[in-house]
Amino acid sequence: MKNKGFTLAELLGVIIILGVIASIATISITNSMKTSKEELYDLQVENIINGAKTWASGNVFELPENDGEAIYLTLAELKQAGFVEKDITNPLTNQLFSDQLQVKITKVDNNYNYEIVE
């Protein structure tokens, strides 16, 4: 009579192979999620800067006049004026961006540079 079934060595081999596949999948998924959060963070920052640019187009006389000069806008000011959403979540920390977050607007060669200052 022949025994039908798998040997212990065969079962352990399958379990090890499945473990390796699971490890590779976990690493790939983790890296993909991290990349997605970083891209979403960049998009959120871009939205805040676009809100500052929109504010600047309506407040031209408040912008710096000389090269190297800068003004600062807080996120709270942009929210209050309606240029950005009220609740902007930082995807890296899963918390709201601070209302004290600032956008620095600097005049350089007849152009304006916008950057986030945390």
GROMACS elastic network, one bead per residue, 0.5 to 0.9 nm:
[ bonds ]
;  ai    aj funct       b0    kb
    6     9     6  0.81081   500
    6    10     6  0.61207   500
    6    11     6  0.65873   500
    7    10     6  0.52504   500
    7    11     6  0.63964   500
    7    12     6  0.87158   500
    8    11     6  0.51434   500
    8    12     6  0.61410   500
    8    13     6  0.85528   500
    9    12     6  0.51464   500
    9    13     6  0.61049   500
    9    14     6  0.87160   500
   10    13     6  0.50634   500
   10    14     6  0.63279   500
   10    15     6  0.86973   500
   11    14     6  0.52082   500
   11    15     6  0.62216   500
   11    16     6  0.86651   500
   12    15     6  0.50356   500
   12    16     6  0.61105   500
   12    17     6  0.85877   500
   13    16     6  0.51817   500
   13    17     6  0.62120   500
   13    18     6  0.86380   500
   14    17     6  0.51265   500
   14    18     6  0.61405   500
   14    19     6  0.85494   500
   15    18     6  0.51231   500
   15    19     6  0.61187   500
   15    20     6  0.87323   500
   16    20     6  0.62872   500
   16    21     6  0.86883   500
   17    20     6  0.51866   500
   17    21     6  0.62828   500
   17    22     6  0.86182   500
   18    21     6  0.50752   500
   18    22     6  0.60613   500
   18    23     6  0.85774   500
   19    22     6  0.50412   500
   19    23     6  0.61401   500
   19    24     6  0.86886   500
   20    23     6  0.50885   500
   20    24     6  0.62853   500
   20    25     6  0.86247   500
   21    24     6  0.52236   500
   21    25     6  0.61581   500
   21    26     6  0.85967   500
   22    25     6  0.50684   500
   22    26     6  0.60425   500
   22    27     6  0.86322   500
   23    26     6  0.51492   500
   23    27     6  0.62761   500
   23    28     6  0.86617   500
   24    27     6  0.52706   500
   24    28     6  0.62301   500
   24    29     6  0.86583   500
   25    28     6  0.51170   500
   25    29     6  0.60748   500
   25    30     6  0.85069   500
   26    29     6  0.51843   500
   26    30     6  0.60468   500
   26    31     6  0.85713   500
   27    30     6  0.51527   500
   27    31     6  0.61580   500
   27    32     6  0.85316   500
   28    31     6  0.52311   500
   28    32     6  0.60906   500
   28    33     6  0.86368   500
   29    32     6  0.50158   500
   29    33     6  0.61367   500
   29    34     6  0.86055   500
   30    33     6  0.51807   500
   30    34     6  0.62114   500
   30    35     6  0.86518   500
   31    34     6  0.50986   500
   31    35     6  0.61428   500
   31    36     6  0.85544   500
   32    35     6  0.51650   500
   32    36     6  0.61390   500
   32    37     6  0.86822   500
   33    36     6  0.50400   500
   33    37     6  0.62016   500
   33    38     6  0.86617   500
   34    37     6  0.51841   500
   34    38     6  0.62673   500
   34    39     6  0.86776   500
   34    92     6  0.84674   500
   35    38     6  0.51272   500
   35    39     6  0.61769   500
   35    40     6  0.85911   500
   36    39     6  0.51053   500
   36    40     6  0.61181   500
   36    41     6  0.85484   500
   37    40     6  0.50357   500
   37    41     6  0.60657   500
   37    42     6  0.86327   500
   37    90     6  0.89190   500
   37    91     6  0.56094   500
   37    92     6  0.60400   500
   38    41     6  0.50016   500
   38    42     6  0.62702   500
   38    43     6  0.86455   500
   38    91     6  0.75679   500
   38    92     6  0.69190   500
   39    42     6  0.51057   500
   39    43     6  0.62449   500
   39    44     6  0.87006   500
   40    44     6  0.61563   500
   40    45     6  0.86351   500
   40    90     6  0.84574   500
   40    91     6  0.66239   500
   40    92     6  0.86546   500
   41    44     6  0.50645   500
   41    45     6  0.62377   500
   41    46     6  0.85541   500
   41    89     6  0.87272   500
   41    90     6  0.62535   500
   41    91     6  0.57748   500
   41    92     6  0.67905   500
   42    45     6  0.51242   500
   42    46     6  0.61051   500
   42    47     6  0.86339   500
   43    47     6  0.61851   500
   43    48     6  0.87209   500
   44    47     6  0.50484   500
   44    48     6  0.63718   500
   44    49     6  0.87351   500
   44    88     6  0.74529   500
   44    89     6  0.80499   500
   44    90     6  0.75091   500
   44    91     6  0.86221   500
   45    48     6  0.50964   500
   45    49     6  0.62402   500
   45    50     6  0.85739   500
   45   115     6  0.89665   500
   45   116     6  0.74288   500
   46    49     6  0.50478   500
   46    50     6  0.60430   500
   46    51     6  0.85395   500
   47    50     6  0.50018   500
   47    51     6  0.61837   500
   47    52     6  0.86927   500
   47    84     6  0.73246   500
   48    51     6  0.50385   500
   48    52     6  0.63799   500
   48    53     6  0.87510   500
   48    75     6  0.77120   500
   48    78     6  0.82266   500
   48    83     6  0.82112   500
   48    84     6  0.63345   500
   48    85     6  0.88299   500
   48   103     6  0.80804   500
   48   116     6  0.84434   500
   49    53     6  0.62033   500
   49    54     6  0.86082   500
   49   103     6  0.70601   500
   49   114     6  0.64880   500
   49   115     6  0.71499   500
   49   116     6  0.75496   500
   50    54     6  0.61607   500
   50    55     6  0.85254   500
   50    83     6  0.83665   500
   50    84     6  0.85084   500
   51    54     6  0.50708   500
   51    55     6  0.61638   500
   51    56     6  0.85827   500
   51    78     6  0.68596   500
   51    79     6  0.89571   500
   51    82     6  0.85505   500
   51    84     6  0.55737   500
   52    56     6  0.60478   500
   52    57     6  0.86545   500
   52    73     6  0.76082   500
   52    75     6  0.89345   500
   52    78     6  0.69304   500
   52    83     6  0.72418   500
   52    84     6  0.84957   500
   52   103     6  0.71485   500
   52   105     6  0.84298   500
   52   114     6  0.78884   500
   53    57     6  0.62575   500
   53    58     6  0.88829   500
   53   105     6  0.89833   500
   53   114     6  0.79144   500
   54    57     6  0.52131   500
   54    58     6  0.67695   500
   54    59     6  0.88552   500
   54    83     6  0.69906   500
   55    58     6  0.54441   500
   55    59     6  0.62385   500
   55    60     6  0.87037   500
   55    78     6  0.75090   500
   55    81     6  0.82030   500
   55    83     6  0.67478   500
   56    60     6  0.57566   500
   56    61     6  0.88125   500
   56    62     6  0.79312   500
   56    63     6  0.69991   500
   56   105     6  0.88997   500
   57    60     6  0.58020   500
   58    61     6  0.86989   500
   59    62     6  0.56129   500
   59    63     6  0.70721   500
   60    63     6  0.54953   500
   60    64     6  0.88158   500
   61    64     6  0.81337   500
   61    65     6  0.86347   500
   62    65     6  0.86794   500
   62    71     6  0.84073   500
   63    70     6  0.78541   500
   63    71     6  0.69469   500
   63   105     6  0.77161   500
   63   106     6  0.84159   500
   63   107     6  0.81255   500
   63   112     6  0.87933   500
   64    67     6  0.77870   500
   64    68     6  0.84241   500
   64    69     6  0.56320   500
   64    70     6  0.58385   500
   64    71     6  0.66660   500
   64   105     6  0.79521   500
   64   106     6  0.69645   500
   64   107     6  0.61137   500
   64   112     6  0.87211   500
   65    69     6  0.72275   500
   65    70     6  0.89675   500
   65   107     6  0.71535   500
   65   110     6  0.88318   500
   66    69     6  0.57377   500
   66    70     6  0.87963   500
   66   107     6  0.65746   500
   66   108     6  0.81246   500
   66   109     6  0.89472   500
   66   110     6  0.85558   500
   67    70     6  0.85414   500
   67   106     6  0.76280   500
   67   108     6  0.50187   500
   67   109     6  0.63648   500
   67   110     6  0.74597   500
   67   111     6  0.88812   500
   68   106     6  0.62140   500
   68   107     6  0.56614   500
   68   108     6  0.60844   500
   68   109     6  0.88710   500
   69   105     6  0.84175   500
   69   106     6  0.57431   500
   69   107     6  0.59655   500
   69   108     6  0.83265   500
   70   104     6  0.65301   500
   70   105     6  0.53468   500
   70   107     6  0.65139   500
   71   103     6  0.83022   500
   71   104     6  0.58980   500
   71   105     6  0.53700   500
   71   106     6  0.66970   500
   72   102     6  0.60579   500
   72   103     6  0.55414   500
   72   105     6  0.62285   500
   72   106     6  0.88187   500
   72   117     6  0.88860   500
   73    76     6  0.82573   500
   73    77     6  0.65047   500
   73    78     6  0.72767   500
   73   101     6  0.83240   500
   73   102     6  0.53659   500
   73   103     6  0.51329   500
   73   104     6  0.66246   500
   73   105     6  0.79618   500
   74    77     6  0.52614   500
   74    78     6  0.66053   500
   74    79     6  0.87468   500
   74    99     6  0.65344   500
   74   100     6  0.55905   500
   74   101     6  0.55284   500
   74   103     6  0.62385   500
   74   104     6  0.88844   500
   75    78     6  0.50759   500
   75    79     6  0.61033   500
   75    80     6  0.85233   500
   75    84     6  0.81120   500
   75    97     6  0.82554   500
   75    98     6  0.73896   500
   75   100     6  0.61775   500
   75   101     6  0.54310   500
   75   102     6  0.59959   500
   75   103     6  0.74236   500
   76    79     6  0.50427   500
   76    80     6  0.60206   500
   76    81     6  0.85448   500
   76    86     6  0.86151   500
   76    98     6  0.82544   500
   76   100     6  0.66862   500
   76   101     6  0.79543   500
   76   102     6  0.88421   500
   77    80     6  0.51061   500
   77    81     6  0.61483   500
   77    82     6  0.85563   500
   77    83     6  0.87709   500
   77    99     6  0.81914   500
   78    81     6  0.52014   500
   78    82     6  0.61602   500
   78    83     6  0.52364   500
   78    84     6  0.59368   500
   78    85     6  0.86676   500
   79    82     6  0.50197   500
   79    83     6  0.59304   500
   79    84     6  0.52084   500
   79    85     6  0.62229   500
   79    86     6  0.55999   500
   79    87     6  0.87386   500
   79    99     6  0.84916   500
   80    83     6  0.77832   500
   80    84     6  0.84805   500
   80    86     6  0.81116   500
   81    84     6  0.81230   500
   82    85     6  0.70971   500
   82    86     6  0.80747   500
   84    87     6  0.86602   500
   84    88     6  0.82395   500
   85    88     6  0.62389   500
   87    96     6  0.64944   500
   87    97     6  0.79323   500
   88    95     6  0.84667   500
   88    96     6  0.55624   500
   88    97     6  0.59461   500
   88    98     6  0.89699   500
   89    92     6  0.87359   500
   89    93     6  0.82135   500
   89    94     6  0.61545   500
   89    95     6  0.54393   500
   89    97     6  0.57457   500
   90    93     6  0.56730   500
   90    94     6  0.54487   500
   90    95     6  0.55450   500
   90    96     6  0.56568   500
   90    97     6  0.56429   500
   91    95     6  0.73178   500
   91    96     6  0.86968   500
   92    95     6  0.81604   500
   93    96     6  0.82862   500
   95    98     6  0.86742   500
   96    99     6  0.85862   500
   97   100     6  0.83754   500
   97   101     6  0.70711   500
   98   101     6  0.54134   500
   98   118     6  0.87278   500
   99   102     6  0.81929   500
  100   118     6  0.80065   500
  101   116     6  0.73713   500
  101   117     6  0.64264   500
  101   118     6  0.53350   500
  102   115     6  0.83863   500
  102   116     6  0.58948   500
  102   117     6  0.51140   500
  102   118     6  0.64048   500
  103   114     6  0.65466   500
  103   115     6  0.55817   500
  103   117     6  0.59155   500
  103   118     6  0.86330   500
  104   113     6  0.78052   500
  104   114     6  0.56577   500
  104   115     6  0.52917   500
  104   116     6  0.62309   500
  104   117     6  0.65893   500
  105   112     6  0.62795   500
  105   113     6  0.56015   500
  105   115     6  0.68543   500
  106   111     6  0.82387   500
  106   112     6  0.53946   500
  106   113     6  0.51421   500
  106   114     6  0.66743   500
  106   115     6  0.85891   500
  107   110     6  0.64358   500
  107   111     6  0.56560   500
  107   113     6  0.63676   500
  108   111     6  0.52343   500
  108   112     6  0.59048   500
  108   113     6  0.69685   500
  109   112     6  0.80708   500
